[in-house]
Amino acid sequence: MADMLATPEDLASLLRLDWDTLTDAEKASLTMLAEIGTAVVQGEVRQRLVQATDTISLVGTTESWLPLPERPVTAVSSVSLDGQPIDDWQLHGSRLWRSDG
């Protein structure tokens, strides 16, 4: 339920329903709708849509661009190559760029 894109309370508000007056069955239905909606959207974009702080390890190539596995990427704090920190990289959207690959 933490990953839902909208809460059951959000849906109740959109429908102009008073959450506190709803039955348990109605609350359960709104919860199910929020979960289904989240699953459909996340299935379409093929990723979870949650803010996360992750450490990832990727196999790079000799190319200058390295696509990152989830979008949107809002920040990258550090990059290492073979365990050694490097500084000559830039974040462009959801990809890292480095002239030497």
Secondary structure by P-SEA (a helix, b strand, c coil): cccccccaaaaaaaaccccccccaaaaaaaaaaaaaaaaaaaaaaccccccccbbbbbbcccccccccccccccccccccccccccccccccccbbbbccc
